[in-house]
Amino acid sequence: MKPRVTLGATVATTLLALTLPAAASPEPSDWQAVLDEAEGQTVYWNAWGGDTRTNRYIAWVADEMRRRFEVEVRHVKLDDTGSAVSRVLAEKQAGNDDEGSVDLIWINGENFAAMRERDLLFGPFADALPNFALTYPEDNPEVVTDFTLPTEGYESPWGKAQITFYYDSAYTQDPPRSIDALLGWAEENPGEFTYPRIPDFTGSTFLKQALIELTDKDDALYQPVSESDFDAVTAPLWAYLDELHPHLWRSGRSFPDSGPALRTLMSDGELSLAFSFYPSEAAVAVREYQLPESVRSYVFEGGTLGNVHFVAIPYNSPHKAGAMTLANFLLTPEAQAQKQSLKMWGDRTVLDVNRLDEKAQARFAQGDTHPAELPADALSQTLPEPHPSWMTALQNAWRERYGTR
């Protein structure tokens, strides 16, 4: 016989539930407890969704997470990471501290800085991930530094990016090897180069590359922009762009929306020189018959801008255990090798491969190199990212000058 539940008892139980504190976040150092709690959770991973290769890899990760850990991964595809950051901030302002809509976010740079400044991230957790040790952070400081800012365990690395130019060798035998040389090349080959419209991340990265090469005030870029004379530091950049734009695709009157759109222009034969923030992008595109076989990749002689991209967990994620399990899986040799493969994405690993065991190293020896791909040592000269405040300032200034085109 069922016990009779009175209205008073129901109300009392409800009131008790409302006054109890929310369930504590899992302790990252108790990894078995994290895995136990993660089982059955659904992780909403907010990540850029503007490229088929990225989406393909995240779909593979989701399949593996379901099979290995009984964790569902839902890819929330973003056009702009800032929209997810704004959502978490709005939830905090509304008092939603326990049932947030974002469990994991692909993030770095100014978005990481903004979330840390507003206490929107859970952590520290990265150091406690079992596979984080495979990055050997003591010898690879880039995995614990984001646009000059120490991550302090609030982000976990999962990939590397670096500006890489690519050209059609059937039409261009001597591509430009510096920002200065690029201007001369564009004058001689009008309409055959451009960059994505700001604030697209790839386009903004091009601005930073140009500024680093053009300014004689390099030190200022690695401090908050408020501590520098912005107009004086950036004057050479605007003078350069004023001279470059008339020689760009469509005479600089319009710009492609994104890196993938830039690749499409190259594929359509409208450009003969382009660039990507993913060093293997051209090789992957050639393999998939999206670019001609004559395409080749290279970097500038003085190096190109590069960084590590990370994942982070919002402070109000209701599925922190699942998010940490996912972040740790992304650091496995299997997941990193799969991501780096030209058959999947071509995104570079953050693991210190030479210090892995033989079995793990073998995963990266996939034998799928391509003539359009750079040799690994070509990316040894990486220019560090400026302070994140410079990204926002450059974007705003660009839009004021050229945004109405």
Salt bridges, closest charged atoms under 4 A:
ASP51 OD1 - ARG53 NH1 3.75
ASP51 OD1 - ARG263 NH1 3.33
ASP63 OD1 - ARG66 NH1 3.16
GLU64 OE1 - ARG67 NH2 2.66
GLU64 OE1 - ARG68 NE 2.92
GLU72 OE2 - ARG66 NE 3.01
ASP103 OD2 - HIS319 ND1 3.03
ASP139 OD2 - ARG355 NH1 2.53
GLU142 OE2 - LYS160 NZ 3.38
GLU152 OE1 - ARG116 NH2 2.68
GLU281 OE2 - ARG263 NH1 2.93
GLU288 OE1 - ARG53 NH2 3.60
GLU288 OE2 - ARG56 NH1 2.91
GLU334 OE1 - ARG68 NH2 2.37
ASP347 OD2 - HIS309 NE2 2.90
ASP347 OD2 - LYS339 NZ 2.96
ASP352 OD2 - ARG355 NH1 3.65
GLU385 OE1 - LYS208 NZ 2.64
